[in-house]
Amino acid sequence: MDKIIENNVNDIVDTILKDYTHDRSIDKMKLFTQPDRFVIIKIIDNLMKIMYPGYFRDTSHKIYIMENSTRVLIEDTLFRLNKQIELALKYSPNYENADDCELHVEAQRLTVDFFHTLPKVRALLETDLQAAFDGDPAAYSKEEVILSYPGLQAITINRLAHELFLLNVPLIPRIMTEYAHSTTGIDIHPGATIGEYFFIDHGTGIVVGETTTIGNNVKIYQGVTLGALSTRGGQKLQGKKRHPTIGDNVTIYAGASILGGDSIIGENCVIGSNVFITTSIPAGTKVNIKNQELKYHQGKKTVNEPVDPDETWFYII
């Protein structure tokens, strides 16, 4: 019954191994010289426990003295992150000529610098938590927001990754935010600059590009894109302002797209659902689609008024 596989397995293995010999980017086998994605995910898990002590702790063992448990957790995370940063530095042009000793020392410095930013990050997260609770009537407690809201999870990981990005740590910040993307559906580049009291409501499908700047007290809904107007320039656009600037006290509703590095949304603006913006909007402006029309179809007949929804297929034009 298994003869077909038995007779072909050696040939299949040899064929695939031969395909690894073409010296392409996808053929590299640097198993122990690059950051480990699964270790970084563990680091994220540890950092969530550090950011929100008591909410994400390991319940498999009893904790009598929280300070002792936290000390062990921080030390473990320091060790893990330091090792991953040392591996990641090899992929930075700034360290291409550095020897192992220099990489080791620099990784320790960056790790320490990152951990010194954590109180600042926690202060920002307190404002994000308050914004989520104040801005969502469906939130019945702050505990509910911390434990269940994907928006706060994505913001937390992004704020941590952003600090590593500012320290010019390669690879790891993007691995962190893409992990958040895969678990929440919210894609925020670690390079984005985000002010305090940031609230993501629902969140699925949100995209925030690398050079986006977001002010204070900004609220965005699902499906919002803060993106580049064009990426046809490819790598030539690297380092240039490609994404919009969002002022303070702005609300952006579901499905809106705001594109381009020259697009500035002034403070106190309200951007309606499904709008497409590629220019600047003055402060205090409300933007929405005019005369959106509903049409109802029942068979070949088009009517202006709703009919029985159980027998109607309708769409927005």
KAKAJO-V43324 format. One line per field, one symbol per residue. psi: psi as a letter, one per 40 degrees, with the letter a starting at -180 (. if undefined). burial: # if it has 24 or more other ideal C-beta (glycine too) atoms within 12 Angstrom, else .. A space follows every 10 residues. Layout:
psi = ???
burial = ???
This chain:
psi = deddddeedd ddddddddee eefideehgg deeiihdddd dddddddddd dghedfihee ihhdhddddd dddddddddd ddddddddde ehdeedeiid dddddddddd dddddeeddd dddddddddd ddddeheehe idddddeehd dddddddddd ddddddefhi dddddddddd dddeehghie ehhhaifhhh hcdhehhhid eihhaifhhi iiehhgaidi edebddehei heiihhaifh hhiheihhii eehhhiifih hiieihheii hiieihhihh fhhhihhhbe hhidiiahde ehhiih.
burial = .......... .......... .......... ....##..## ########## ##........ .......... ..##..##.# ########## ##..#..... ..#..##..# #..##.##.. #..######. ###.##..#. ....##..## ########## #####.#### ########## #..#.##### ########## ###.###### ########## #########. .......... .######### ########## #.#####.## ##.##.#... #.....#... .......... .......... .......
